[in-house]
Amino acid sequence: MKDWDERHRAPIVVWESVSALRVQGRQRHIVQPPEHHHLTLDVLLQPRDSDTLIVALHGALDRGIYTPPRFEWMGTLAGRSESILYLSDPTITLSERLRLGWYVGNATDNLPERYAALIRATAEQCGASRILFFGFSGGGFAALALAGIMPGTTGIAFSPQTSIGGYYQQFADMFAEDVFPECRDYAEVAAKFEDRVSLLARYADPAPGTSFLYVQNTGDTHHMSRHYEPFRSLTEGMEGAHFRLRHDSDGHTVPPKEYLLEVLDECAASPLHARSALEESSAR
């Protein structure tokens, strides 16, 4: 079935499964869930003649302004030469008040695993041998989460959360109530689905060949103390682990577009395991 997405200027193609998906130019791909309690995958793909696929992930949505699907970074990445796959998080469709879903899925749907299968299939059809995940805040969490389960991939995260429970209590409580209603509270969610809601659990045993660049704004004191420091303590010295500190603002803000593109250029130019170009810079 084909239709047209006027907002994103792309034809819409609906597939019954990830295995059925076929790439034919710029398209919005909707993959129907295998069962009624699973979520619908929704992505926008811009294939290009490149050996690299950038997977762009979104953070929080102001539900008064934005409606799903959300394909973030389209303006920032418009001039890139790599293939780009924009992923919308269907977790937020579980409730009209949810602003963040962290691409977790729900109790019966391991969304990261399903999206990983879609990404692998898309990369193969685009001729991409390298996959870079890219996101800020909640999108940064997802970038590191997906890299952590997909061997040989790279996560690029800007001031991410590294634990949903470490974020503001109201968001964690709302997430537990709306996404995992079968659980009593967030503590039970964390006990049952630890590796999906905490990067500390996921990176206790990451996929082979996973690498990441974690860029943290030092003026964002909440994310410095609650997210960056515990994650760095866990992964310090791990092969493929890279950190960069810089001061962008006194708060939780997206770095300048020029810097985002600079980081992408560095990561696209050479694997993160080649540490020379990506050693941590001092905060400024």
N, C-alpha and C positions, 0 to 999 in steps of 0.2 A: 504494500500500500504506500502511495506517495502523496505528499501534501507539501505545502509551502509555509515556512516560518518567516513571516514578514519582519519580525523584530530582529532576527539574526541573519536574515537574508540568505536562507539556505533551504533546499528541499528537505523534507522529513521522510525518512524511511523507517518503517516499523518491522522488526524482526521477531520471530518466535523464540530465538535462542541466540546466544553469542556465537555458537558454531555456524549459524546461518548467515551472520553478518558479512557483507561484502562492501569493500571500499570502492567508491566511484566518484572521486572528486570531493569537493566541499559538500558535506551533508550533515544534517542532524540525525543521529541514529537513536531510535528508541527500542530497547530490548525488553520485551514483555516478560514478566516474572514467570518462573516455572510453576509456581503454586500461588494460591490466593493470598497466603500470608507472607509472601516475598514482595520486594519493592521493585519498581520499574526503573531500569537503568536508562539514563538520558544524557547523551553526550553530543558535542559539536566537534566535528573533525575537519581540519584544514590540512590535507596531505600535500607535501612538497617533495621535491627531489633531494632528499637528504638522508644521511644514515642515522639521524638523531630525531627522536620523538620527544617533545616537551609535553608533559601532562600538567595542565593548569587546574588548580583546585581553589575553591572559594572559601571564605570565612563566613562571619556572621552576616545575616541579612536583616535589614530593616523591613519587616513584613508590611509596613505601611507604604513602602516605596517599591520594593521588589517582590515579584511573584516567581516561584519556581517555574521552569528551570532557571538556574543562575549559572551563566558562563562568564566567570570573572577573568580579568586581564586581557580582554580582547583589544582594547586600545593600546595597552603597553606592548603586547606581543605582535601587533599588526604587521610590523616590518621585518619580522624574523624570517630566516631562510629555512628553519627546521619545520618539520611537520608538527602540528599542534593539536592536541586533543584536550578539549575543555570538558571537565566532568561536573555535572550537577549532582548535589547530594540529595537523594530522595528521602533520607531520614527525616528531613524537616517537613516533609509532606504528611507526617504522622500527626501533626498538630498545627493549628493555625497560629499558635503563639510562639512556637519554637523559632529561635533565631539561629541556633547552632545545633548541628547534628554530628559533626566531626566525621562524617562518612562511616559511622559505626554500624548502621543497620539496626535490627532488633533481635529479640531472643531467638527467632526462628530463621533469621536471614543474616548470614555472615557476609555483609556487603563488601568488605575489603577483598575477600576471596573471589567474589563474583566480578568485581571490578578488575581485579588482577587478571582474570581470564580474558576479559574484554580488551584490556590494554595489551596483553601479549598477542592476541589475534590481530589487533589493529597495527601494532608495530611490525608484525610479520608482513602484513599486506602492504604497508607503506615502505617496506624495504629498510626499516630502521633497526640497527643493531644496538643502539644505545637509547636508554630511556632516562629522562631527567624529570623528576617531580618538582613542582614549583608552587609555593603557597606562603601566605602570611597568616599569622594567628591560628584560627581553627583550620585554615587551609594548610598551614605549615605543619600542624599536627598530622593531617592526612598525608602530606607529602612524606613525612618520616615514617608514618605507619605503613604506607604502601611499599616504600623502599625496603622496609624491614622484613617484608614477606616475599619480595621478588628478587631473586638472586641476580647480582651483577648490575643492579640499577642504582641511581643516585637520587637522594632527596635533598632539595634546597629549601630551607625553611627560614623565614624571617619572623623573629619574636613569636615562636609558636607556643601553644600550650603543650605540655608534655604529659599531663594527667588531667582528665576531666574533673576529678575530685579535687585537684589543686587549684581549679579555677574558682570564680566567685560562687559562693554557696547557692545563691538563687538560681544560677544557670545549671549547676549540677543537680539540684533538686527537681527543677522543671524537666530536665533531660530524663531523669529516672522516672518521673511520674508519667510522662507522655510517650516515651520510647520503650520503657520496660515496665508497664503497669502490673505485670505479674509479680514484680519484686516489691518488697515492703518499702525499701528506701534505696538511696544511692549506695550505701554500704553493701547491700545484698547484690546490686548490679556489679559492683567492683569485685566481689568475691566470686561471682559466677562467670564474669566475662572480663577478667583482669587484663588479658593481653589485647583486648579491643579498646579498652578505655584508658589504658596507661601505657605510654611509651617506655616507661621504666621496665614494665613486664615484657614488652615486646623485644626490647633491646638487651634483655638478659641472654637471649639466644637468637640473634638476627640471622636472616638468610645469608648464605655464603656470598661473599663478594659485594655485599651492601656497602655503600659509602654515603656520606652526607656532609653537607656544609650547613652549619647552624649559625645564623647571623642574628645577634641579639643587640637591641637598642639598650644601652646602659641607663638611659633616662627612664625606662619603663621598669620601675622598681618592683612592681608586683610580679612581672614575668621573670625578672632577674632572680628573685629569691624563691619563688614558688615553682618555677619551671626550669629555667636555665641551670641553676646551680645543682639541683638534684640529678638532672640528666647528665650534666658534664661530669659529676662525681662518678656516675655509673660507667660512662663510656670513655672517659679520659684514657688515652693510650690505645684504644681499640683501633685496629687497622681500618683505614677508611674514614675515621672520625675527624672532622675539622670544625673548628669554631672560629668565629670572628666577632669581636666586640667593637661597637661604634656608637656614637651618640648622635641621634637624629632629633630627639625632642624629649621633653619631660612628660612622657605619657606613652600610650600604646598606639603608635601611628605607623603607617606604611612608609618605608624608606623612599627617597626620591626616585622617580622613574629612571633617571640616568644611572643611579647606583644599581637598581634592579637589573637593568640591561647589562651593566658592566659585569655583574656576578654571573649572569647567564653566559656571557661571552667567554669568561674564564672557564666555567665548567664545561661548556660545549667544545672548547678548544683542546682540552686535555683531560684525561680521567683524573678523578680526585685522588687516586692512589699515587699519582705523580705530585708530591706535596709541594714542590718548589714554588709554584705560582699562587698557591692558596694557603700559605702559612698564615696563622692568625695575625691580623693587624692590631696594633694597640688602639685602645679607645681614643676617640678624638671628639 
